[in-house]
């Protein structure tokens, strides 16, 4: 089963330091996933991923903002069924589908285990740039980080973080990083609890 080992992100390392992450040069390790901060360029957000067969190495420790791990990686697609079929053909294991509204405006989602994180594939909301091109490619869009204590993370980040609210997963809360932080991907932080697959602590 493919495992997300690394992500390349078109952000300046200083912006991630400002959001409370430990950064060494252009590298930031979150548990077993390596983030390469490639600097701003013509493209923004998550540029791509490196896949392996299983998580490797000892996990990195918590970050100053309380982040322990990547809870899930979000992929937007204009055609959920097509993208699910493509991922299954690459060896990803579809664990769950969900139909119903979300705070982001989507109505359909599919969830895969991708090593330590979950890969959450989301039908792009109507009117979004991804949805406007029905034949276009899916793209990696955002990250949700699991934190030890969401209230402590909120105190650490202050005005950079929106107010915590109930997450889709029962018993969990989520808060999104504001654009003022200067990070390209959509970033959220989630309290501990059972993940989107209902299979363990997040």
Phi and psi in degrees as GROMACS dihedral restraints (atoms count N, CA, C in turn):
[ dihedral_restraints ]
;  ai    aj    ak    al  type     phi  dphi    fc
    3     4     5     6     1   -61.3    20    10
    4     5     6     7     1   144.2    20    10
    6     7     8     9     1  -127.0    20    10
    7     8     9    10     1   133.7    20    10
    9    10    11    12     1   -75.3    20    10
   10    11    12    13     1   112.8    20    10
   12    13    14    15     1   -97.6    20    10
   13    14    15    16     1   -33.1    20    10
   15    16    17    18     1  -153.7    20    10
   16    17    18    19     1   153.6    20    10
   18    19    20    21     1  -131.2    20    10
   19    20    21    22     1   138.5    20    10
   21    22    23    24     1  -103.6    20    10
   22    23    24    25     1   128.5    20    10
   24    25    26    27     1  -128.3    20    10
   25    26    27    28     1   132.9    20    10
   27    28    29    30     1   -85.5    20    10
   28    29    30    31     1    67.0    20    10
   30    31    32    33     1  -134.0    20    10
   31    32    33    34     1   156.3    20    10
   33    34    35    36     1   -77.7    20    10
   34    35    36    37     1   138.1    20    10
   36    37    38    39     1   -55.5    20    10
   37    38    39    40     1   -34.6    20    10
   39    40    41    42     1   -61.7    20    10
   40    41    42    43     1   -33.4    20    10
   42    43    44    45     1   -66.0    20    10
   43    44    45    46     1   -39.0    20    10
   45    46    47    48     1   -70.8    20    10
   46    47    48    49     1   -36.4    20    10
   48    49    50    51     1   -61.0    20    10
   49    50    51    52     1   -41.8    20    10
   51    52    53    54     1   -64.7    20    10
   52    53    54    55     1   -22.3    20    10
   54    55    56    57     1   -94.2    20    10
   55    56    57    58     1    12.4    20    10
   57    58    59    60     1    90.0    20    10
   58    59    60    61     1    19.1    20    10
   60    61    62    63     1   -99.7    20    10
   61    62    63    64     1   146.9    20    10
   63    64    65    66     1   -75.9    20    10
   64    65    66    67     1   123.5    20    10
   66    67    68    69     1  -130.0    20    10
   67    68    69    70     1   131.8    20    10
   69    70    71    72     1  -117.4    20    10
   70    71    72    73     1   104.6    20    10
   72    73    74    75     1    66.9    20    10
   73    74    75    76     1  -117.0    20    10
   75    76    77    78     1  -109.1    20    10
   76    77    78    79     1    17.0    20    10
   78    79    80    81     1  -115.1    20    10
   79    80    81    82     1   139.6    20    10
   81    82    83    84     1  -140.1    20    10
   82    83    84    85     1   122.2    20    10
   84    85    86    87     1  -108.0    20    10
   85    86    87    88     1   126.4    20    10
   87    88    89    90     1  -115.0    20    10
   88    89    90    91     1   106.3    20    10
   90    91    92    93     1    53.5    20    10
   91    92    93    94     1  -111.3    20    10
   93    94    95    96     1  -104.6    20    10
   94    95    96    97     1     8.2    20    10
   96    97    98    99     1  -108.9    20    10
   97    98    99   100     1   127.0    20    10
   99   100   101   102     1   -91.5    20    10
  100   101   102   103     1   131.7    20    10
  102   103   104   105     1  -108.9    20    10
  103   104   105   106     1   126.9    20    10
  105   106   107   108     1  -104.7    20    10
  106   107   108   109     1   120.5    20    10
  108   109   110   111     1   -97.3    20    10
  109   110   111   112     1    98.9    20    10
  111   112   113   114     1   -85.9    20    10
  112   113   114   115     1    -1.1    20    10
  114   115   116   117     1    86.3    20    10
  115   116   117   118     1   159.5    20    10
  117   118   119   120     1   -72.8    20    10
  118   119   120   121     1   142.4    20    10
  120   121   122   123     1  -149.2    20    10
  121   122   123   124     1  -162.7    20    10
  123   124   125   126     1   -63.8    20    10
  124   125   126   127     1   -28.1    20    10
  126   127   128   129     1  -102.9    20    10
  127   128   129   130     1   147.4    20    10
  129   130   131   132     1  -117.7    20    10
  130   131   132   133     1   166.9    20    10
  132   133   134   135     1    82.7    20    10
  133   134   135   136     1  -150.9    20    10
  135   136   137   138     1   -85.7    20    10
  136   137   138   139     1   118.8    20    10
  138   139   140   141     1   -84.1    20    10
  139   140   141   142     1   -29.6    20    10
  141   142   143   144     1   175.4    20    10
  142   143   144   145     1   178.2    20    10
  144   145   146   147     1  -133.7    20    10
  145   146   147   148     1   161.2    20    10
  147   148   149   150     1  -114.8    20    10
  148   149   150   151     1   127.6    20    10
  150   151   152   153     1  -109.1    20    10
  151   152   153   154     1   145.2    20    10
  153   154   155   156     1  -131.3    20    10
  154   155   156   157     1  -165.2    20    10
  156   157   158   159     1   -99.2    20    10
  157   158   159   160     1   -23.3    20    10
  159   160   161   162     1  -162.4    20    10
  160   161   162   163     1   151.4    20    10
  162   163   164   165     1   -57.0    20    10
  163   164   165   166     1   140.0    20    10
  165   166   167   168     1  -127.0    20    10
  166   167   168   169     1   145.9    20    10
  168   169   170   171     1    82.5    20    10
  169   170   171   172     1   167.3    20    10
  171   172   173   174     1   -74.2    20    10
  172   173   174   175     1   144.3    20    10
  174   175   176   177     1   -69.5    20    10
  175   176   177   178     1   145.8    20    10
  177   178   179   180     1   -71.3    20    10
  178   179   180   181     1   156.6    20    10
  180   181   182   183     1   -78.0    20    10
  181   182   183   184     1   177.9    20    10
  183   184   185   186     1   -65.2    20    10
  184   185   186   187     1   153.3    20    10
  186   187   188   189     1   -91.8    20    10
  187   188   189   190     1   162.8    20    10
  189   190   191   192     1   -55.9    20    10
  190   191   192   193     1   -27.3    20    10
  192   193   194   195     1   -83.7    20    10
  193   194   195   196     1     2.1    20    10
  195   196   197   198     1    93.3    20    10
  196   197   198   199     1    -0.4    20    10
  198   199   200   201     1   -66.9    20    10
  199   200   201   202     1   131.4    20    10
  201   202   203   204     1  -107.4    20    10
  202   203   204   205     1   -33.2    20    10
  204   205   206   207     1  -164.3    20    10
  205   206   207   208     1   168.8    20    10
  207   208   209   210     1   -88.4    20    10
  208   209   210   211     1   116.5    20    10
  210   211   212   213     1   -72.8    20    10
  211   212   213   214     1   -50.4    20    10
  213   214   215   216     1  -155.3    20    10
  214   215   216   217     1   152.8    20    10
  216   217   218   219     1  -105.6    20    10
  217   218   219   220     1   131.1    20    10
  219   220   221   222     1  -102.9    20    10
  220   221   222   223     1   129.2    20    10
  222   223   224   225     1  -117.0    20    10
  223   224   225   226     1   128.7    20    10
  225   226   227   228     1   -96.4    20    10
  226   227   228   229     1   140.0    20    10
  228   229   230   231     1  -140.8    20    10
  229   230   231   232     1   146.0    20    10
  231   232   233   234     1   -80.9    20    10
  232   233   234   235     1   -12.0    20    10
  234   235   236   237     1  -143.3    20    10
  235   236   237   238     1    95.8    20    10
  237   238   239   240     1   -61.8    20    10
  238   239   240   241     1   -45.7    20    10
  240   241   242   243     1   -62.5    20    10
  241   242   243   244     1   -41.4    20    10
  243   244   245   246     1   -62.2    20    10
  244   245   246   247     1   -45.4    20    10
  246   247   248   249     1   -68.4    20    10
  247   248   249   250     1   -38.6    20    10
  249   250   251   252     1   -59.7    20    10
  250   251   252   253     1   -44.8    20    10
  252   253   254   255     1   -63.0    20    10
  253   254   255   256     1   -40.1    20    10
  255   256   257   258     1   -63.9    20    10
  256   257   258   259     1   -43.4    20    10
  258   259   260   261     1   -67.0    20    10
  259   260   261   262     1   -40.4    20    10
  261   262   263   264     1   -62.9    20    10
  262   263   264   265     1   -35.8    20    10
  264   265   266   267     1   -68.2    20    10
  265   266   267   268     1   -22.4    20    10
  267   268   269   270     1   -89.0    20    10
  268   269   270   271     1     0.5    20    10
  270   271   272   273     1   102.3    20    10
  271   272   273   274     1    -3.2    20    10
  273   274   275   276     1   -68.5    20    10
  274   275   276   277     1   144.4    20    10
  276   277   278   279     1  -103.1    20    10
  277   278   279   280     1   109.7    20    10
  279   280   281   282     1   -68.5    20    10
  280   281   282   283     1   122.3    20    10
  282   283   284   285     1  -102.8    20    10
  283   284   285   286     1   -29.2    20    10
  285   286   287   288     1  -164.9    20    10
  286   287   288   289     1   146.3    20    10
  288   289   290   291     1  -117.2    20    10
  289   290   291   292     1   154.0    20    10
  291   292   293   294     1  -140.7    20    10
  292   293   294   295     1   129.5    20    10
  294   295   296   297     1  -113.8    20    10
  295   296   297   298     1   132.5    20    10
  297   298   299   300     1   147.2    20    10
  298   299   300   301     1   157.7    20    10
  300   301   302   303     1   -66.6    20    10
  301   302   303   304     1   149.8    20    10
  303   304   305   306     1  -125.4    20    10
  304   305   306   307     1   162.2    20    10
  306   307   308   309     1   -58.7    20    10
  307   308   309   310     1   -26.0    20    10
  309   310   311   312     1   -83.1    20    10
  310   311   312   313     1    -4.3    20    10
  312   313   314   315     1    99.3    20    10
  313   314   315   316     1    -1.3    20    10
  315   316   317   318     1   -81.6    20    10
  316   317   318   319     1   163.3    20    10
  318   319   320   321     1  -123.9    20    10
  319   320   321   322     1    -8.8    20    10
  321   322   323   324     1  -141.3    20    10
  322   323   324   325     1   141.3    20    10
  324   325   326   327     1  -143.0    20    10
  325   326   327   328     1   155.4    20    10
  327   328   329   330     1  -136.3    20    10
  328   329   330   331     1   145.2    20    10
  330   331   332   333     1  -124.6    20    10
  331   332   333   334     1   132.3    20    10
  333   334   335   336     1  -124.0    20    10
  334   335   336   337     1   146.4    20    10
  336   337   338   339     1   -82.2    20    10
  337   338   339   340     1   131.1    20    10
  339   340   341   342     1  -132.7    20    10
  340   341   342   343     1    59.1    20    10
  342   343   344   345     1    83.7    20    10
  343   344   345   346     1  -131.3    20    10
  345   346   347   348     1   -70.9    20    10
  346   347   348   349     1   -45.9    20    10
  348   349   350   351     1   -79.9    20    10
  349   350   351   352     1   164.5    20    10
  351   352   353   354     1   -92.6    20    10
  352   353   354   355     1   141.4    20    10
  354   355   356   357     1   -97.2    20    10
  355   356   357   358     1   114.7    20    10
  357   358   359   360     1  -103.8    20    10
  358   359   360   361     1   112.8    20    10
  360   361   362   363     1   -97.9    20    10
  361   362   363   364     1   123.4    20    10
  363   364   365   366     1  -120.2    20    10
  364   365   366   367     1   129.7    20    10
  366   367   368   369     1   -64.7    20    10
  367   368   369   370     1   122.5    20    10
  369   370   371   372     1   -58.2    20    10
  370   371   372   373     1   134.1    20    10
  372   373   374   375     1   -60.9    20    10
  373   374   375   376     1   145.9    20    10
  375   376   377   378     1   -55.9    20    10
  376   377   378   379     1   133.5    20    10
  378   379   380   381     1    92.7    20    10
  379   380   381   382     1   -13.6    20    10
  381   382   383   384     1   -73.5    20    10
  382   383   384   385     1   162.1    20    10
  384   385   386   387     1   -61.7    20    10
  385   386   387   388     1   -35.0    20    10
  387   388   389   390     1   -69.0    20    10
  388   389   390   391     1   -41.9    20    10
  390   391   392   393     1   -67.8    20    10
  391   392   393   394     1   -27.1    20    10
  393   394   395   396     1   -69.5    20    10
  394   395   396   397     1   -15.6    20    10
  396   397   398   399     1  -117.9    20    10
  397   398   399   400     1    88.0    20    10
  399   400   401   402     1   -62.7    20    10
  400   401   402   403     1   -21.2    20    10
  402   403   404   405     1   -97.3    20    10
  403   404   405   406     1     2.1    20    10
  405   406   407   408     1   -75.3    20    10
  406   407   408   409     1   168.8    20    10
  408   409   410   411     1   -80.1    20    10
  409   410   411   412     1   153.1    20    10
  411   412   413   414     1   -69.2    20    10
  412   413   414   415     1   156.3    20    10
  414   415   416   417     1  -143.0    20    10
  415   416   417   418     1   147.6    20    10
  417   418   419   420     1   -70.5    20    10
  418   419   420   421     1   130.3    20    10
  420   421   422   423     1  -122.7    20    10
  421   422   423   424     1   -37.8    20    10
  423   424   425   426     1  -156.8    20    10
  424   425   426   427     1   171.0    20    10
  426   427   428   429     1  -133.8    20    10
  427   428   429   430     1   137.3    20    10
  429   430   431   432     1  -115.7    20    10
  430   431   432   433     1   123.5    20    10
  432   433   434   435     1  -100.8    20    10
  433   434   435   436     1   137.7    20    10
  435   436   437   438     1   -84.7    20    10
  436   437   438   439     1   129.2    20    10
  438   439   440   441     1  -118.2    20    10
  439   440   441   442     1   159.0    20    10
  441   442   443   444     1   -73.5    20    10
  442   443   444   445     1   -37.9    20    10
  444   445   446   447     1  -148.6    20    10
  445   446   447   448     1   104.0    20    10
  447   448   449   450     1   -63.3    20    10
  448   449   450   451     1   -34.8    20    10
  450   451   452   453     1   -65.8    20    10
  451   452   453   454     1   -37.8    20    10
  453   454   455   456     1   -66.6    20    10
  454   455   456   457     1   -39.4    20    10
  456   457   458   459     1   -62.3    20    10
  457   458   459   460     1   -41.2    20    10
  459   460   461   462     1   -62.3    20    10
  460   461   462   463     1   -40.0    20    10
  462   463   464   465     1   -66.5    20    10
  463   464   465   466     1   -39.7    20    10
  465   466   467   468     1   -67.1    20    10
  466   467   468   469     1   -37.0    20    10
  468   469   470   471     1   -92.8    20    10
  469   470   471   472     1   -17.8    20    10
  471   472   473   474     1    57.0    20    10
  472   473   474   475     1  -128.4    20    10
  474   475   476   477     1   -70.9    20    10
  475   476   477   478     1    -8.7    20    10
  477   478   479   480     1   -74.7    20    10
  478   479   480   481     1   -16.0    20    10
  480   481   482   483     1  -113.0    20    10
  481   482   483   484     1   136.7    20    10
  483   484   485   486     1   -71.4    20    10
  484   485   486   487     1   171.8    20    10
  486   487   488   489     1   -69.8    20    10
  487   488   489   490     1   135.4    20    10
  489   490   491   492     1   -61.8    20    10
  490   491   492   493     1   144.9    20    10
  492   493   494   495     1  -142.4    20    10
  493   494   495   496     1   169.0    20    10
  495   496   497   498     1   -65.5    20    10
  496   497   498   499     1   136.2    20    10
  498   499   500   501     1   -85.7    20    10
  499   500   501   502     1   170.6    20    10
  501   502   503   504     1   -62.9    20    10
  502   503   504   505     1   -37.6    20    10
  504   505   506   507     1   -72.2    20    10
  505   506   507   508     1   125.6    20    10
  507   508   509   510     1   -57.7    20    10
  508   509   510   511     1   136.9    20    10
  510   511   512   513     1    84.1    20    10
  511   512   513   514     1    -0.2    20    10
  513   514   515   516     1  -114.5    20    10
  514   515   516   517     1   156.1    20    10
  516   517   518   519     1  -123.1    20    10
  517   518   519   520     1   158.4    20    10
  519   520   521   522     1  -141.2    20    10
  520   521   522   523     1   148.6    20    10
  522   523   524   525     1  -141.9    20    10
  523   524   525   526     1   140.4    20    10
  525   526   527   528     1  -103.1    20    10
  526   527   528   529     1   144.4    20    10
  528   529   530   531     1   -76.7    20    10
  529   530   531   532     1   133.8    20    10
  531   532   533   534     1   -75.5    20    10
  532   533   534   535     1   157.2    20    10
  534   535   536   537     1   -63.7    20    10
  535   536   537   538     1   -22.3    20    10
  537   538   539   540     1   -58.2    20    10
  538   539   540   541     1   -22.8    20    10
  540   541   542   543     1   -69.0    20    10
  541   542   543   544     1   -20.7    20    10
  543   544   545   546     1    82.2    20    10
  544   545   546   547     1    17.4    20    10
  546   547   548   549     1   -92.4    20    10
  547   548   549   550     1   140.2    20    10
  549   550   551   552     1   -72.3    20    10
  550   551   552   553     1   -49.7    20    10
  552   553   554   555     1   -70.9    20    10
  553   554   555   556     1   158.7    20    10
  555   556   557   558     1   -68.6    20    10
  556   557   558   559     1   130.4    20    10
  558   559   560   561     1  -126.1    20    10
  559   560   561   562     1   132.6    20    10
  561   562   563   564     1  -134.2    20    10
  562   563   564   565     1   159.3    20    10
  564   565   566   567     1  -124.7    20    10
  565   566   567   568     1   136.6    20    10
  567   568   569   570     1  -125.5    20    10
  568   569   570   571     1   143.4    20    10
  570   571   572   573     1   -72.6    20    10
  571   572   573   574     1   163.1    20    10
  573   574   575   576     1   -63.8    20    10
  574   575   576   577     1   158.8    20    10
  576   577   578   579     1   152.4    20    10
  577   578   579   580     1  -172.7    20    10
  579   580   581   582     1   -74.9    20    10
  580   581   582   583     1   140.5    20    10
  582   583   584   585     1   -79.2    20    10
  583   584   585   586     1  -175.2    20    10
  585   586   587   588     1   -65.5    20    10
  586   587   588   589     1   -18.1    20    10
  588   589   590   591     1   -92.7    20    10
  589   590   591   592     1    -6.0    20    10
  591   592   593   594     1    67.8    20    10
  592   593   594   595     1    28.9    20    10
  594   595   596   597     1  -115.6    20    10
  595   596   597   598     1     7.4    20    10
  597   598   599   600     1   164.5    20    10
  598   599   600   601     1   179.4    20    10
  600   601   602   603     1   -70.8    20    10
  601   602   603   604     1   145.0    20    10
